[in-house]
C-alpha cells in the first residue's frame, strides 16, 4: 500500500501547486523548459474549461491544464505522452482529498 501513495521523484506537491519534471525538455511560451507547474484549480477554472470544450472531455482537460500551467494548448500538445501523463498524475494528486 505504501507504493500507491509514494510520490514519484519527478513530482513535487504542495497545497497550492504541483511541479512536474519532464522526461525531456519541451517548449512552453517560446522557451525550452524541463518542468511545468500547475496551480491549484478554482471552481471558476473548471467552469471556464468546460464552457469552451463543447462537451469534449479531452479538450476540457487541455483547456484546464493550459490555464493552470499558464501555457498554450499547443505547448501541451507538443509534450511527449509520458510527460502529459505526468501532468495528469500531478493534477490528480493536487486535487485529491487528503483524507482519501
N, C-alpha and C positions, 0 to 999 in steps of 0.2 A: 504494500500500500504506500510506503514511502516513495517509491519510484514515481507513482502517479502525481504526487504533489511536489516533487523536486523541481526547482526552477532550472531550466537549461542555462548553460553558460552564456549563450547568445542573448539572453533576456534579462533586463533589469526592470523590476516592477516597483512602483511606489503608489501611493494613494491617488496621485494626480496624473501619472503618466507611465508609459512603458517605453523603454528604449530597446529596439531590436537591432542587433548587429547582423549585418547582411553577410551572406556567404561570399559575395563578390561585389565589388564597387558598382554603383549604378548612378544614373543621372537623376537629380531632383532639383527642380527650379534652375536648370542650367549649370549645376555644379555637381561634380563627382562626390558621392558620399559613401561611407562604409557603414552607416547606421541610419535608422529612421526612428523618430519619436512620435508616439500617438498620445495626445492628451485625453483625459477622461471625457467622455461624451456627456452632453446635457440632453434633456428631452427635446429641446429645440433642434439640436444636431440631428437626432433620429428623425424627427418630423420633416426637416428640410431634405434630408437624404431620400426619404420615402416619397416626398411630393414631386421630386424631379426624376423618379425612376420608372414611372409608367408601369407599375406592377412587375418590374423585372428585378428579382432578388439580387442577381449579380451586379446590376447597375447600382442598386441601392447601397450595396456594400462598398463598391468602388467610390461612390459619392461620399459616403460616410468616412471611409479611411482617408480619402484625399483631403477632406475638411479637417479631420483630426490631426493629420500629419502636416497640413499646410503645404501640400504639393499638388501638382496637377494629376488628373486621372491618367493622362498619357505616361507620366512618370511611373505610376503604379503598374500600368500595363507593360512597361518595359522591364519590370523586375523579373528575375529568374523565378520560376514557380516555387522553388524551395524557399525563397525569401518572402514571397507573398504568403505562403503557408505560415511562415514565422510571424508575419504581421497579424494574420488571423489568430494564431495562438496567443500572441501578446494581447490582442484586443479582448479575447475571452477571459484571459487572466485578469485584465484590468477591470472588467465589469462584473466578474463573479462575486457573489456574496461571500464574505469571509467565513460565514457560519457553515457553508456547504462543505 
